[in-house]
Amino acid sequence: MAQSEQEILEGLAEIVNEETGLDTASVEMDKSFTEDLDIDSLSMMTIVVNAEEKFGVRIPDSEVKNLKTVRDAVTYIAGAQG
């Protein structure tokens, strides 16, 4: 069953928190993974793998580079679930 963008955001925030220790409240739609949240490429790949498992989607490596902001990731996951 497809989840709302808010549910995806909350789930993604939990994943980011588990990987980086960042407060879930700091994971907001307009935040950049690298600039604002200071997530390195290795952590990003772990986040992607965990998001694939949590949301039941596939995020190809070729798409990961396009996921610059939290909104990009939420939008991609929402579209992949439909």
C-alpha positions in Angstrom: 0.0 0.0 0.0 1.4 3.4 -1.0 2.2 5.7 1.8 1.6 9.5 2.0 4.5 11.9 1.6 4.3 12.7 5.3 4.6 9.0 6.2 7.5 8.6 3.8 9.2 11.7 5.3 8.8 10.4 8.8 10.2 7.0 7.8 13.1 8.5 6.0 13.8 10.8 9.0 14.0 7.6 11.2 16.5 6.0 8.7 18.6 9.2 8.6 18.6 9.3 12.4 19.7 5.7 12.7 22.5 6.1 10.2 23.8 9.6 11.3 22.4 10.4 14.7 20.7 13.5 13.3 17.5 14.5 15.1 14.5 13.4 13.0 13.1 16.9 13.3 16.1 18.2 11.3 15.1 16.0 8.3 12.8 18.5 6.4 11.6 18.4 2.8 13.8 21.3 1.6 17.0 20.1 3.2 19.9 19.0 1.1 21.4 15.7 2.1 25.0 16.9 1.6 24.8 20.6 2.2 22.3 20.9 5.0 22.4 17.5 6.7 26.1 16.8 6.0 25.6 13.2 4.8 28.5 11.6 3.1 28.3 9.3 0.1 28.8 6.1 2.2 26.0 7.1 4.6 23.8 8.0 1.7 24.2 4.6 0.2 23.3 3.0 3.5 20.2 5.3 3.8 19.2 4.3 0.2 19.4 0.5 1.0 17.5 0.9 4.2 14.8 3.1 2.4 14.5 0.4 -0.3 13.8 -2.2 2.4 11.5 0.0 4.5 9.4 1.3 1.6 9.5 -1.8 -0.7 11.0 0.2 -3.7 14.1 -0.1 -5.9 16.3 3.0 -6.2 18.8 2.4 -9.0 22.3 3.8 -8.5 21.7 6.0 -11.6 18.8 7.6 -9.7 20.6 8.1 -6.3 22.7 10.9 -7.8 19.5 12.8 -8.5 18.3 12.6 -4.9 19.8 15.9 -3.8 17.1 16.9 -1.2 14.8 15.2 1.2 11.9 16.2 -1.1 13.6 14.5 -4.1 13.8 11.3 -2.1 10.3 11.5 -0.8 8.9 12.2 -4.3 10.9 9.4 -5.9 9.8 6.9 -3.2 6.1 8.0 -3.5 6.3 7.6 -7.3 8.0 4.2 -7.1 5.4 2.8 -4.7 2.5 3.7 -7.1 
